[in-house]
């Protein structure tokens, strides 16, 4: 790790310790770093990476979870939908998602560098997600464990999340 990275990690850890449940994208922007670097600075157990080679396996498993929250967060907006993850397949340079879901499209899976299991507080509540990080170190998209009407995490999806993390970490 270079001195700049060590200094950045130290600054990130200090800010995370002060406010452990803040918005990670805002943290990355304030420190002019990537989401991947922010994940590396999170406390032990809050962000667990798996290699991008597990993309299809993870996607296939997610397609069996039921309704999740799918988020694309850029500097210009946060876009989310609550829907089941549809199945996907490779074709014409993309991983194409299709099926009986409002969620559909085409993913440049070849640009996926890693997938992170993130389990941390967010505004005072436990939040669990899989964050797909691209080769630039930024989030491609996130898939969050769903919540019920009382804003509690779906217990079946938590069990799936934890089992999948344990099997791949």
C-alpha positions as CSV (number, residue, x, y, z in Angstrom):
1,X,0.0,0.0,0.0
2,X,1.4,3.4,-0.9
3,X,1.5,6.3,1.6
4,X,-1.3,8.0,-0.2
5,X,-3.5,4.8,0.1
6,X,-2.4,4.3,3.7
7,X,-3.4,8.0,4.5
8,X,-6.7,7.6,2.7
9,X,-7.5,4.4,4.5
10,X,-6.6,6.0,7.8
11,X,-8.8,9.0,7.1
12,X,-11.7,6.8,5.9
13,X,-11.5,4.6,9.0
14,X,-11.5,7.7,11.3
15,X,-14.6,9.1,9.6
16,X,-16.3,5.7,9.6
17,X,-15.6,5.4,13.4
18,X,-17.2,8.8,13.9
19,X,-20.2,8.0,11.8
20,X,-20.5,4.3,11.2
21,X,-23.8,4.3,9.3
22,X,-23.3,7.0,6.7
23,X,-23.6,6.9,2.9
24,X,-20.5,5.2,1.5
25,X,-20.7,7.0,-1.9
26,X,-20.5,10.4,-0.1
27,X,-17.6,9.1,1.9
28,X,-15.8,8.1,-1.3
29,X,-16.5,11.4,-2.9
30,X,-15.3,13.4,0.1
31,X,-12.0,11.5,0.1
32,X,-11.7,11.4,-3.7
33,X,-11.4,7.6,-3.7
34,X,-13.3,4.6,-5.0
35,X,-16.0,2.5,-3.4
36,X,-13.6,-0.4,-3.5
37,X,-11.2,1.6,-1.3
38,X,-14.0,2.5,1.0
39,X,-15.0,-1.1,1.4
40,X,-11.4,-1.9,2.3
41,X,-11.6,0.6,5.1
42,X,-14.8,-0.7,6.7
43,X,-14.5,-2.6,10.0
44,X,-13.7,-6.3,9.9
45,X,-16.7,-8.3,8.7
46,X,-18.7,-5.4,7.2
47,X,-17.4,-5.9,3.6
48,X,-16.3,-9.3,2.2
49,X,-15.1,-9.5,-1.4
50,X,-15.5,-12.4,-3.7
51,X,-13.9,-12.6,-7.2
52,X,-15.8,-11.5,-10.3
53,X,-15.5,-15.1,-11.6
54,X,-18.4,-15.9,-9.3
55,X,-20.7,-13.4,-11.1
56,X,-23.0,-15.9,-12.8
57,X,-23.2,-18.2,-9.7
58,X,-24.2,-15.2,-7.6
59,X,-26.7,-13.9,-10.1
60,X,-28.3,-17.3,-10.4
61,X,-28.7,-17.5,-6.7
62,X,-30.1,-13.9,-6.4
63,X,-32.7,-14.9,-9.1
64,X,-34.3,-17.2,-6.5
65,X,-34.6,-14.7,-3.6
66,X,-37.8,-13.0,-4.5
67,X,-38.2,-9.2,-4.3
68,X,-35.0,-7.3,-3.5
69,X,-34.1,-3.7,-3.8
70,X,-31.9,-3.1,-6.9
71,X,-30.0,0.2,-6.8
72,X,-27.8,2.1,-9.3
73,X,-26.2,5.0,-7.5
74,X,-24.3,7.6,-9.5
75,X,-23.2,11.2,-8.7
76,X,-26.2,12.3,-10.5
77,X,-28.9,10.2,-8.9
78,X,-30.0,7.1,-7.0
79,X,-32.3,4.8,-9.0
80,X,-34.0,1.9,-7.3
81,X,-36.6,-0.7,-7.9
82,X,-38.1,-3.4,-5.7
83,X,-38.4,-6.5,-7.8
84,X,-37.2,-10.0,-8.2
85,X,-33.8,-10.4,-9.9
86,X,-34.5,-12.0,-13.3
87,X,-32.3,-14.8,-14.7
88,X,-29.6,-13.8,-17.2
89,X,-27.4,-15.2,-19.9
90,X,-24.4,-14.0,-21.9
91,X,-24.8,-12.8,-25.4
92,X,-23.4,-10.1,-27.7
93,X,-20.9,-8.9,-25.2
94,X,-23.4,-8.4,-22.4
95,X,-25.0,-10.4,-19.5
96,X,-28.6,-10.0,-20.5
97,X,-31.2,-10.1,-17.8
98,X,-34.7,-11.0,-18.8
99,X,-37.8,-12.5,-17.4
100,X,-41.0,-11.8,-15.5
101,X,-39.7,-8.8,-13.6
102,X,-39.8,-5.0,-14.0
103,X,-36.0,-5.2,-13.8
104,X,-34.3,-5.9,-17.2
105,X,-31.3,-4.8,-19.2
106,X,-27.8,-5.6,-20.2
107,X,-24.7,-5.7,-17.9
108,X,-21.1,-5.4,-19.0
109,X,-20.2,-8.4,-16.7
110,X,-16.7,-8.4,-18.2
111,X,-16.1,-5.0,-16.4
112,X,-17.0,-6.6,-13.0
113,X,-13.8,-6.7,-10.9
114,X,-15.3,-8.0,-7.6
115,X,-18.5,-8.5,-5.7
116,X,-18.7,-7.4,-2.1
117,X,-21.0,-8.7,0.6
118,X,-21.7,-5.6,2.6
119,X,-23.3,-6.0,6.1
120,X,-23.3,-2.8,8.0
121,X,-25.5,-0.3,9.8
122,X,-27.3,2.3,7.6
123,X,-29.1,5.1,9.4
124,X,-29.4,3.0,12.5
125,X,-30.6,-0.2,10.9
126,X,-28.8,-3.3,9.7
127,X,-28.4,-3.3,5.9
128,X,-27.2,-6.2,3.8
129,X,-26.3,-6.0,0.1
130,X,-24.2,-7.4,-2.7
131,X,-22.3,-4.6,-4.4
132,X,-20.9,-5.3,-7.9
133,X,-17.7,-3.3,-8.3
134,X,-16.3,-2.5,-11.8
135,X,-12.7,-2.4,-13.0
136,X,-12.6,1.4,-12.1
137,X,-13.3,0.5,-8.4
138,X,-16.9,2.0,-8.6
139,X,-20.2,0.3,-7.9
140,X,-21.9,-1.0,-11.0
141,X,-25.1,-1.7,-9.0
142,X,-26.2,-3.1,-5.7
143,X,-28.7,-5.7,-4.7
144,X,-30.1,-5.2,-1.2
145,X,-31.9,-7.8,1.0
146,X,-35.6,-6.9,1.0
147,X,-37.5,-5.4,3.8
148,X,-41.1,-5.9,5.0
149,X,-43.8,-3.3,5.7
150,X,-42.2,-2.6,9.1
151,X,-38.8,-2.0,7.4
152,X,-37.4,-5.3,8.9
153,X,-35.0,-7.4,6.8
154,X,-36.5,-10.4,5.1
155,X,-35.3,-13.3,7.4
156,X,-35.2,-15.9,4.5
157,X,-33.0,-13.5,2.4
158,X,-30.7,-12.8,5.4
159,X,-30.2,-16.6,5.7
160,X,-29.5,-16.8,2.0
161,X,-27.1,-13.8,2.1
162,X,-25.2,-15.2,5.1
163,X,-25.0,-18.7,3.7
164,X,-23.8,-17.5,0.3
165,X,-21.2,-15.2,1.9
166,X,-19.9,-18.1,4.0
167,X,-19.7,-20.4,1.0
168,X,-17.7,-18.0,-1.1
169,X,-15.5,-16.1,1.4
